[in-house]
Amino acid sequence: MAYFGKTITNHLHIAADDKTMRNARRLRKNLTEAEIVLWDQLKNRKLSGLKFRRQHPLHFYVADFYCHEQKLVIEVDGGIHSTKDQVEHDENRTAELERFDIRVIRFTNKQIIDSIDDVLKAISIVLKQLRKTH
């Protein structure tokens, strides 16, 4: 199958619409402190030689970090994610992404800021598990 122009984009972004794409671009320019810390450890294939993308559009959502090679989304959750409505929204979002065989893992801002080494170990463990299944 040949890919012309942005045909592959739909596969990579799971048909994200223009609004989601614009939102992702905006979010890339406004990373939180925790996202900056984690991005510094993920960019340029620093973790397991895998490419991660930041604020990546997927379907109707923007993933904080996405590794297309292993179909892994890493979400960085601030305090708002502990509210009942947000927890329900996050669960629905995770279920929707899992429909596309994408694994979602979550870390809090505090975990990333206070224990980045532990976060990276946890991500590495998940990546090892995913390599066995792919």
Backbone as a printed PyTorch tensor [residue, N CA C, xyz], in Angstrom:
tensor([[[  0.8470,  -1.1760,   0.0000],
         [  0.0000,   0.0000,   0.0000],
         [  0.8900,   1.2370,   0.0000]],

        [[  0.6520,   2.1330,  -0.8870],
         [  1.4350,   3.3680,  -0.9690],
         [  0.7400,   4.4640,  -0.1750]],

        [[  1.5220,   5.3270,   0.4200],
         [  0.9900,   6.4560,   1.1750],
         [  1.3070,   7.7440,   0.4330]],

        [[  0.3060,   8.5410,   0.1960],
         [  0.4910,   9.8100,  -0.5040],
         [  0.0900,  10.9440,   0.4170]],

        [[  0.9190,  11.9520,   0.4990],
         [  0.5880,  13.1170,   1.3060],
         [  0.3740,  12.7540,   2.7540]],

        [[ -0.8040,  13.0770,   3.2700],
         [ -1.0940,  12.8620,   4.6840],
         [ -1.9380,  11.6190,   4.9230]],

        [[ -1.9690,  10.7030,   4.0030],
         [ -2.7630,   9.4950,   4.1710],
         [ -2.3620,   8.7520,   5.4360]],

        [[ -1.0700,   8.6490,   5.6870],
         [ -0.5980,   7.9370,   6.8740],
         [ -0.9990,   8.6550,   8.1670]],

        [[ -1.2370,   9.9500,   8.1050],
         [ -1.6140,  10.7250,   9.2760],
         [ -2.8640,  10.1400,   9.9290]],

        [[ -3.8480,   9.7410,   9.1270],
         [ -5.0600,   9.1880,   9.7070],
         [ -4.7700,   7.9480,  10.5350]],

        [[ -3.8370,   7.1190,  10.0780],
         [ -3.4740,   5.9360,  10.8430],
         [ -2.7410,   6.3260,  12.1300]],

        [[ -1.8500,   7.2720,  12.0090],
         [ -1.0570,   7.7140,  13.1530],
         [ -1.8980,   8.4900,  14.1690]],

        [[ -2.8920,   9.1890,  13.6790],
         [ -3.7150,  10.0260,  14.5520],
         [ -5.1230,   9.4760,  14.7390]],

        [[ -5.4000,   8.3270,  14.1880],
         [ -6.7120,   7.6810,  14.2590],
         [ -7.8130,   8.6700,  13.8830]],

        [[ -7.6390,   9.2780,  12.7280],
         [ -8.6430,  10.1780,  12.1510],
         [ -9.0180,  11.3420,  13.0630]],

        [[ -8.0530,  11.9160,  13.7410],
         [ -8.3180,  13.1080,  14.5560],
         [ -8.7700,  14.2350,  13.6310]],

        [[ -9.7700,  14.9830,  14.0780],
         [-10.2770,  16.0710,  13.2500],
         [ -9.4080,  17.3240,  13.3890]],

        [[ -9.7020,  18.3270,  12.5920],
         [ -8.9070,  19.5580,  12.5820],
         [ -8.9080,  20.2550,  13.9440]],

        [[-10.0350,  20.2310,  14.6270],
         [-10.1300,  20.8740,  15.9410],
         [ -9.1610,  20.2000,  16.9300]],

        [[ -9.1200,  18.8850,  16.9240],
         [ -8.2200,  18.1480,  17.8130],
         [ -6.7650,  18.4180,  17.4470]],

        [[ -6.4820,  18.4860,  16.1570],
         [ -5.1130,  18.7780,  15.7070],
         [ -4.6810,  20.1710,  16.1690]],

        [[ -5.5610,  21.1590,  16.0360],
         [ -5.2390,  22.5230,  16.4900],
         [ -5.0370,  22.5610,  17.9970]],

        [[ -5.8790,  21.8410,  18.7260],
         [ -5.7580,  21.7910,  20.1830],
         [ -4.4130,  21.1810,  20.5910]],

        [[ -3.9970,  20.1440,  19.8930],
         [ -2.7030,  19.5070,  20.1910],
         [ -1.5610,  20.4890,  19.9780]],

        [[ -1.6080,  21.2340,  18.8810],
         [ -0.5460,  22.2320,  18.6280],
         [ -0.4940,  23.2710,  19.7440]],

        [[ -1.6690,  23.7180,  20.1830],
         [ -1.7410,  24.7060,  21.2700],
         [ -1.1670,  24.1270,  22.5570]],

        [[ -1.5230,  22.8990,  22.8690],
         [ -1.0500,  22.2660,  24.1010],
         [  0.4600,  22.0390,  24.0840]],

        [[  1.0290,  21.7510,  22.9060],
         [  2.4800,  21.5590,  22.7990],
         [  3.2430,  22.8050,  23.2100]],

        [[  2.6370,  23.9360,  23.0260],
         [  3.2870,  25.2120,  23.3750],
         [  3.1160,  25.5700,  24.8450]],

        [[  2.2870,  24.8200,  25.5680],
         [  1.9650,  25.1520,  26.9560],
         [  2.0620,  23.9350,  27.8700]],

        [[  3.1930,  23.2600,  27.8640],
         [  3.3720,  22.0760,  28.7130],
         [  3.4250,  22.4850,  30.1830]],

        [[  2.9170,  21.5900,  31.0300],
         [  3.0290,  21.8060,  32.4740],
         [  4.4590,  21.4910,  32.9140]],

        [[  4.7890,  21.8510,  34.1420],
         [  6.1260,  21.5640,  34.6680],
         [  6.4070,  20.0630,  34.6360]],

        [[  5.4460,  19.2590,  35.0530],
         [  5.6300,  17.8050,  35.0660],
         [  5.8000,  17.2610,  33.6420]],

        [[  5.0280,  17.7840,  32.7000],
         [  5.1630,  17.3370,  31.3110],
         [  6.5430,  17.6870,  30.7570]],

        [[  7.0670,  18.8500,  31.1240],
         [  8.4110,  19.2390,  30.6810],
         [  9.4530,  18.2760,  31.2320]],

        [[  9.3220,  17.9190,  32.5080],
         [ 10.2750,  16.9950,  33.1370],
         [ 10.2320,  15.6350,  32.4430]],

        [[  9.0270,  15.1160,  32.2110],
         [  8.9100,  13.8060,  31.5670],
         [  9.3590,  13.8780,  30.1020]],

        [[  8.9890,  14.9220,  29.3980],
         [  9.3870,  15.0580,  27.9960],
         [ 10.9020,  15.0660,  27.8580]],

        [[ 11.5780,  15.6920,  28.7900],
         [ 13.0340,  15.7280,  28.7440],
         [ 13.6290,  14.3170,  28.8070]],

        [[ 12.9290,  13.3910,  29.4420],
         [ 13.4080,  12.0130,  29.5700],
         [ 12.9600,  11.1120,  28.4100]],

        [[ 11.9360,  11.5460,  27.6710],
         [ 11.3840,  10.7180,  26.5940],
         [ 11.8560,  11.1380,  25.2080]],

        [[ 12.1280,  12.4180,  25.0250],
         [ 12.4280,  12.9220,  23.6740],
         [ 13.7320,  12.3470,  23.1370]],

        [[ 13.8500,  12.3970,  21.8290],
         [ 15.0550,  11.9240,  21.1250],
         [ 15.3790,  10.4580,  21.4040]],

        [[ 14.3340,   9.6550,  21.5860],
         [ 14.4850,   8.2020,  21.7850],
         [ 15.3420,   7.8480,  23.0060]],

        [[ 15.2770,   8.6770,  24.0400],
         [ 16.0930,   8.4410,  25.2340],
         [ 15.6340,   7.2150,  26.0200]],

        [[ 14.3620,   6.8820,  25.9600],
         [ 13.8570,   5.7490,  26.7360],
         [ 13.6520,   4.5490,  25.8140]],

        [[ 14.4430,   3.5330,  26.0150],
         [ 14.3380,   2.2640,  25.2780],
         [ 14.4750,   2.4320,  23.7710]],

        [[ 15.0400,   3.5320,  23.3190],
         [ 15.2240,   3.7470,  21.8910],
         [ 13.9300,   3.9730,  21.1250]],

        [[ 12.8520,   4.2780,  21.8400],
         [ 11.5440,   4.4500,  21.2050],
         [ 11.2000,   5.9160,  21.0220]],

        [[ 10.4760,   6.2020,  19.9480],
         [ 10.0530,   7.5680,  19.6720],
         [  8.7470,   7.8640,  20.3960]],

        [[  8.7620,   8.9100,  21.1700],
         [  7.5610,   9.4040,  21.8320],
         [  7.1920,  10.7470,  21.2170]],

        [[  5.9230,  11.0040,  21.1420],
         [  5.4000,  12.2790,  20.6670],
         [  4.6740,  12.9390,  21.8370]],

        [[  4.7610,  14.2580,  21.9210],
         [  4.0790,  14.9600,  23.0070],
         [  2.8270,  15.6240,  22.4750]],

        [[  1.8140,  15.6740,  23.3140],
         [  0.5310,  16.2750,  22.9570],
         [  0.1030,  15.8070,  21.5680]],

        [[ -0.0810,  14.5050,  21.4740],
         [ -0.3520,  13.8500,  20.1930],
         [ -1.8540,  13.5950,  20.0120]],

        [[ -2.4420,  14.0740,  18.9130],
         [ -3.8710,  13.8440,  18.6700],
         [ -4.1620,  12.3950,  18.2940]],

        [[ -5.1480,  11.8260,  18.9820],
         [ -5.6130,  10.4650,  18.7130],
         [ -7.1350,  10.4740,  18.7710]],

        [[ -7.7480,  10.2840,  17.6380],
         [ -9.2010,  10.2350,  17.5610],
         [ -9.7730,  11.5690,  18.0560]],

        [[-10.5450,  11.5680,  19.1400],
         [-11.1230,  12.8090,  19.6770],
         [-10.2730,  13.4110,  20.7870]],

        [[ -9.1410,  12.8190,  21.0930],
         [ -8.3700,  13.1770,  22.2740],
         [ -6.9670,  13.6510,  21.9220]],

        [[ -6.3290,  14.2730,  22.8960],
         [ -4.9220,  14.6230,  22.7720],
         [ -4.1970,  13.9150,  23.9090]],

        [[ -3.3350,  12.9770,  23.5480],
         [ -2.5600,  12.2310,  24.5390],
         [ -1.3690,  13.0800,  24.9630]],

        [[ -1.0660,  13.0710,  26.2530],
         [  0.1000,  13.8300,  26.7200],
         [  1.3610,  13.3310,  26.0280]],

        [[  1.5510,  12.0110,  26.0110],
         [  2.6970,  11.4080,  25.3230],
         [  2.2210,  10.1280,  24.6510]],

        [[  2.7500,   9.8700,  23.4540],
         [  2.3300,   8.6860,  22.7100],
         [  3.5210,   8.0510,  22.0080]],

        [[  3.6570,   6.7370,  22.1830],
         [  4.6480,   5.9450,  21.4560],
         [  3.8790,   5.0810,  20.4650]],

        [[  3.9370,   5.4720,  19.1970],
         [  3.1920,   4.7650,  18.1560],
         [  3.7370,   3.3530,  17.9460]],

        [[  5.0500,   3.1800,  18.0850],
         [  5.6660,   1.8730,  17.8650],
         [  5.1040,   0.8130,  18.8150]],

        [[  4.8070,   1.2090,  20.0420],
         [  4.2930,   0.2610,  21.0330],
         [  2.8310,   0.5190,  21.4030]],

        [[  2.2170,   1.5080,  20.7600],
         [  0.8220,   1.8750,  21.0360],
         [  0.6150,   2.1190,  22.5370]],

        [[  1.4210,   3.0320,  23.0580],
         [  1.3620,   3.3740,  24.4830],
         [  1.1160,   4.8610,  24.6520]],

        [[  0.1050,   5.1870,  25.4370],
         [ -0.1780,   6.5690,  25.8360],
         [  0.2260,   6.7250,  27.2850]],

        [[  0.9320,   7.8210,  27.5730],
         [  1.2800,   8.1770,  28.9500],
         [  0.5550,   9.4760,  29.2690]],

        [[ -0.2700,   9.4420,  30.2830],
         [ -1.0100,  10.6200,  30.7110],
         [ -0.4080,  11.1770,  31.9930]],

        [[ -0.3240,  12.4950,  32.0670],
         [  0.1970,  13.2010,  33.2410],
         [ -0.9780,  13.9420,  33.8520]],

        [[ -1.3600,  13.5370,  35.0560],
         [ -2.5680,  14.0590,  35.6810],
         [ -2.2790,  15.0520,  36.7900]],

        [[ -2.8990,  16.2180,  36.6630],
         [ -2.8480,  17.2210,  37.7180],
         [ -3.9730,  16.9920,  38.7160]],

        [[ -4.1310,  17.9140,  39.6380],
         [ -5.1210,  17.7830,  40.7090],
         [ -6.5460,  17.6330,  40.2340]],

        [[ -6.8910,  18.2450,  39.1110],
         [ -8.2680,  18.1720,  38.6090],
         [ -8.6860,  16.7380,  38.2970]],

        [[ -7.7230,  15.8830,  38.0290],
         [ -8.0320,  14.5040,  37.6570],
         [ -8.5180,  13.6630,  38.8320]],

        [[ -8.5570,  14.2220,  40.0170],
         [ -9.0540,  13.4680,  41.1720],
         [-10.5330,  13.7360,  41.4410]],

        [[-11.1540,  14.6490,  40.7010],
         [-12.5830,  14.9000,  40.8880],
         [-13.3830,  13.7550,  40.2730]],

        [[-14.5620,  13.5220,  40.8220],
         [-15.3990,  12.4110,  40.3720],
         [-15.6940,  12.4890,  38.8720]],

        [[-16.0900,  13.6640,  38.3970],
         [-16.4140,  13.8180,  36.9800],
         [-15.2010,  13.5760,  36.0940]],

        [[-14.0520,  14.0670,  36.5190],
         [-12.8440,  13.9010,  35.7040],
         [-12.3720,  12.4490,  35.7020]],

        [[-12.4940,  11.7770,  36.8470],
         [-12.1280,  10.3520,  36.9060],
         [-12.9860,   9.5660,  35.9140]],

        [[-14.2770,   9.8620,  35.8860],
         [-15.1780,   9.1800,  34.9540],
         [-14.8030,   9.5040,  33.5070]],

        [[-14.5060,  10.7640,  33.2350],
         [-14.0860,  11.1640,  31.8860],
         [-12.8020,  10.4240,  31.4850]],

        [[-11.8390,  10.3640,  32.3970],
         [-10.5690,   9.6830,  32.1030],
         [-10.7860,   8.1920,  31.8480]],

        [[-11.6730,   7.5670,  32.6160],
         [-11.9630,   6.1430,  32.4140],
         [-12.5960,   5.9100,  31.0420]],

        [[-13.5120,   6.7900,  30.6480],
         [-14.1490,   6.6670,  29.3350],
         [-13.1360,   6.8720,  28.2140]],

        [[-12.2640,   7.8410,  28.4040],
         [-11.2250,   8.1320,  27.4160],
         [-10.2860,   6.9300,  27.2610]],

        [[ -9.8750,   6.3440,  28.3870],
         [ -9.0120,   5.1640,  28.3580],
         [ -9.7060,   4.0190,  27.6230]],

        [[-10.9710,   3.7840,  27.9340],
         [-11.7170,   2.7060,  27.2740],
         [-11.8030,   2.9450,  25.7660]],

        [[-12.0090,   4.1880,  25.3720],
         [-12.0940,   4.5140,  23.9440],
         [-10.7550,   4.2460,  23.2520]],

        [[ -9.6610,   4.6470,  23.8550],
         [ -8.3510,   4.4100,  23.2540],
         [ -8.0090,   2.9190,  23.2330]],

        [[ -8.4420,   2.1880,  24.2390],
         [ -8.1920,   0.7400,  24.2710],
         [ -8.9150,   0.0220,  23.1340]],

        [[ -9.9900,   0.6090,  22.6300],
         [-10.6820,   0.0410,  21.4510],
         [ -9.7440,  -0.0330,  20.2530]],

        [[ -8.7530,   0.8440,  20.2320],
         [ -7.7740,   0.8780,  19.1460],
         [ -6.4920,   0.1330,  19.5270]],

        [[ -6.5760,  -0.7050,  20.5750],
         [ -5.4280,  -1.4770,  21.0680],
         [ -4.2950,  -0.5870,  21.5650]],

        [[ -4.6570,   0.5410,  22.1410],
         [ -3.6750,   1.4530,  22.7200],
         [ -3.7370,   1.3070,  24.2330]],

        [[ -2.5870,   1.0830,  24.8300],
         [ -2.4880,   0.9640,  26.2930],
         [ -2.3040,   2.3580,  26.8740]],

        [[ -2.9810,   2.6450,  27.9740],
         [ -2.8930,   3.9510,  28.6290],
         [ -2.3900,   3.7510,  30.0540]],

        [[ -1.3510,   4.5060,  30.4050],
         [ -0.8850,   4.5130,  31.7970],
         [ -0.8690,   5.9650,  32.2740]],

        [[ -1.0480,   6.1300,  33.5800],
         [ -1.1780,   7.4690,  34.1540],
         [ -0.2220,   7.6660,  35.3150]],

        [[  0.2710,   8.8890,  35.3960],
         [  1.0980,   9.3070,  36.5160],
         [  0.6220,  10.6910,  36.9530]],

        [[  0.7780,  10.9770,  38.2150],
         [  0.4170,  12.3050,  38.7020],
         [  1.5940,  13.2550,  38.5020]],

        [[  1.2850,  14.5340,  38.4950],
         [  2.3480,  15.5440,  38.4390],
         [  3.3480,  15.3080,  39.5510]],

        [[  2.8350,  15.0250,  40.7440],
         [  3.6970,  14.8330,  41.9170],
         [  4.6510,  13.6600,  41.7200]],

        [[  4.1440,  12.5480,  41.1990],
         [  5.0080,  11.3860,  40.9460],
         [  6.1560,  11.7630,  40.0160]],

        [[  5.8400,  12.5000,  38.9740],
         [  6.8660,  12.8600,  37.9900],
         [  7.8770,  13.8340,  38.5800]],

        [[  7.4080,  14.8290,  39.2670],
         [  8.3030,  15.8400,  39.8440],
         [  9.1640,  15.2390,  40.9520]],

        [[  8.5400,  14.4290,  41.8220],
         [  9.2480,  13.8970,  42.9970],
         [ 10.0540,  12.6330,  42.7250]],

        [[  9.6310,  11.8050,  41.7440],
         [ 10.2630,  10.4870,  41.5570],
         [ 10.3560,  10.1110,  40.0880]],

        [[ 10.9820,  10.9260,  39.2960],
         [ 11.0560,  10.6570,  37.8600],
         [ 11.7100,   9.3130,  37.5570]],

        [[ 12.6940,   8.9000,  38.3590],
         [ 13.3440,   7.6040,  38.1120],
         [ 12.3630,   6.4500,  38.2870]],

        [[ 11.4990,   6.5230,  39.2990],
         [ 10.5000,   5.4800,  39.5090],
         [  9.4780,   5.4650,  38.3590]],

        [[  9.1080,   6.6330,  37.8850],
         [  8.1780,   6.7380,  36.7600],
         [  8.7940,   6.1000,  35.5180]],

        [[ 10.0420,   6.4000,  35.2500],
         [ 10.7150,   5.8300,  34.0760],
         [ 10.8420,   4.3110,  34.1790]],

        [[ 11.0900,   3.8150,  35.3870],
         [ 11.1410,   2.3510,  35.5810],
         [  9.7840,   1.7340,  35.2930]],

        [[  8.7170,   2.3680,  35.7830],
         [  7.3630,   1.8520,  35.5530],
         [  7.0270,   1.8500,  34.0650]],

        [[  7.3940,   2.8970,  33.3630],
         [  7.1550,   2.9610,  31.9200],
         [  7.9510,   1.8630,  31.2150]],

        [[  9.1930,   1.6650,  31.6160],
         [ 10.0320,   0.6240,  31.0030],
         [  9.4360,  -0.7590,  31.1890]],

        [[  8.8690,  -1.0170,  32.3540],
         [  8.2240,  -2.3150,  32.6100],
         [  7.0500,  -2.5200,  31.6620]],

        [[  6.2270,  -1.4950,  31.4940],
         [  5.0840,  -1.5960,  30.5850],
         [  5.5680,  -1.8000,  29.1500]],

        [[  6.6090,  -1.0900,  28.7610],
         [  7.1510,  -1.2530,  27.4070],
         [  7.6450,  -2.6760,  27.1760]],

        [[  8.2730,  -3.2800,  28.1580],
         [  8.7330,  -4.6750,  28.0380],
         [  7.5420,  -5.6060,  27.8510]],

        [[  6.4720,  -5.3640,  28.6150],
         [  5.2560,  -6.1710,  28.4850],
         [  4.6520,  -6.0270,  27.0810]],

        [[  4.6340,  -4.8000,  26.5830],
         [  4.0540,  -4.5590,  25.2560],
         [  4.8920,  -5.1980,  24.1560]],

        [[  6.1910,  -5.2100,  24.3170],
         [  7.0510,  -5.8290,  23.2940],
         [  6.7560,  -7.3210,  23.1860]],

        [[  6.4130,  -7.9390,  24.2980],
         [  6.1090,  -9.3760,  24.2890],
         [  4.8090,  -9.6630,  23.5620]],

        [[  3.8800,  -8.6970,  23.5850],
         [  2.5750,  -8.9210,  22.9660],
         [  2.5080,  -8.4370,  21.5270]],

        [[  3.4720,  -7.6150,  21.1040],
         [  3.4380,  -7.0930,  19.7130],
         [  4.3220,  -7.8950,  18.8340]]])
